[in-house]
Amino acid sequence: MVQKPIYVTQPSLPPLEEFIPFLEEIWHNKTLTNCGPFHQQFEKALAEYLGVKYVCLFANATLALVTALQALRITGEVITTPYSFVATAHSLKWNSIQPVFVDIDPDTCNLDPAKIESAITPQTTAILPVHVYGNPCDVDAIERIAENYNLKVIYDAAHAFGCKYRGESLCSFGDLSIISFHATKVFNTFEGGAIICQDAKTKAHIDHLKNFGFVDETTVVAAGINGKMSEFSAALGLLQLQYIDKYICKRQQIAQTYSTELAHVKGIDCINFPPEHQSNYSYFPILVKPDFNLSRDELYDLLKKNGINGRRYFYPLISDFPMYRGLPSANKYNLLSAQEISEQVICLPIYADLELASVRYIVKLIRDISI
Ligand SMILES: *Cc1c(COP(=O)(O)O)cnc(C)c1O
């Protein structure tokens, strides 16, 4: 079967003609940025859609992570996961904070709460877990530890747009949560991100920090950054909100097809989500186990040869990159589960416009090898 290459994701976009009126309004107002009308509308609409208290929009999630750490005045050491996108640890580095890597729970791919306490030192000020693939962290256990040791919790919820846990937005846990609207994510504004916070005072502080520290024309209260989302992205976000449920619904069909058809393939495991969880189907990770007929990288290459570009999210581990591998916590014996999952994972293509026929073709490629 010859076909166009398929990538792990393809951004979802609304009909172009529906975006034109938004652009006309921007051209007419001549307000391009600095928290203009679309920015304000999008913040409100998002808070409502997600069911969260306060939203602070950002140009991207990395700036939002860096700013979130500043907003809570985090210093010293922060406990985090090696099994994530590099931006998670980079946000600590940009604040001169030392990441302390703790191993993951291999069933969820998230930070293992049972291993957090032994990594806490007098320098520890916060925990920065990631809801990997939108799969909820053990938020109760993490909250208990944070309370006992007086630590802040900042969730990297970059994957968790629209996810719900026990009926609540997954972004409403912790002191702050950060979402990404990058082109590769479930919900995109080309580039974009947000901090979710729980009170108006924190929102005001974050809003100052993302605008150079300006409070008014002549008052600067902190060495802030330029993290503002432009009117273009905010307008697109408003329009995307009208379509997001449709996008997620189509992803759900794809995820179900993969789950059903891969269920009995020897040596291929799917990652299970807890039943109280409503997913956004942002990724479809599989684990290539030792009893599969090919190694993970052999399967990855074979899929690629057949036009199917999976991604090894997350390989290598963050703790294996040169700027982190010298840390004591980056030692691979400290991170055995993360190492193992990282060497077995392939995220299969999943996006709203992916045809079910393509999903079946991908499944067939994998199945044929297992026989
Ligand atoms: C995508 C991603 C980020 C960074 O988001 P940007 O909006 O691209 O800056 C951070 N953390 C995780 C886990 C991500 O997947």
The ligand as an SDF file (V2000), in Angstrom:
LIG
                    3D

 15 15  0  0  0  0  0  0  0  0999 V2000
    4.6740   20.7610   24.6380 C   0  0  0  0  0  0  0  0  0  0  0  0
    5.1400   20.6570   26.0450 C   0  0  0  0  0  0  0  0  0  0  0  0
    5.6770   21.7530   26.7350 C   0  0  0  0  0  0  0  0  0  0  0  0
    6.0230   23.0410   26.0770 C   0  0  0  0  0  0  0  0  0  0  0  0
    4.9540   23.6690   25.4850 O   0  0  0  0  0  0  0  0  0  0  0  0
    5.2000   24.8890   24.4710 P   0  0  0  0  0  0  0  0  0  0  0  0
    3.8490   25.5200   24.3740 O   0  0  0  0  0  0  0  0  0  0  0  0
    5.6490   24.2770   23.1790 O   0  0  0  0  0  0  0  0  0  0  0  0
    6.2220   25.7890   25.0590 O   0  0  0  0  0  0  0  0  0  0  0  0
    5.9860   21.5910   28.0810 C   0  0  0  0  0  0  0  0  0  0  0  0
    5.7980   20.4180   28.7110 N   0  0  0  0  0  0  0  0  0  0  0  0
    5.3060   19.3380   28.0760 C   0  0  0  0  0  0  0  0  0  0  0  0
    5.0960   18.0910   28.8470 C   0  0  0  0  0  0  0  0  0  0  0  0
    4.9810   19.4250   26.7090 C   0  0  0  0  0  0  0  0  0  0  0  0
    4.5440   18.3350   26.0720 O   0  0  0  0  0  0  0  0  0  0  0  0
  1  2  1  0
  2  3  1  0
  2 14  2  0
  3  4  1  0
  3 10  2  0
  4  5  1  0
  5  6  1  0
  6  7  2  0
  6  8  1  0
  6  9  1  0
 10 11  1  0
 11 12  2  0
 12 13  1  0
 12 14  1  0
 14 15  1  0
M  END
$$$$
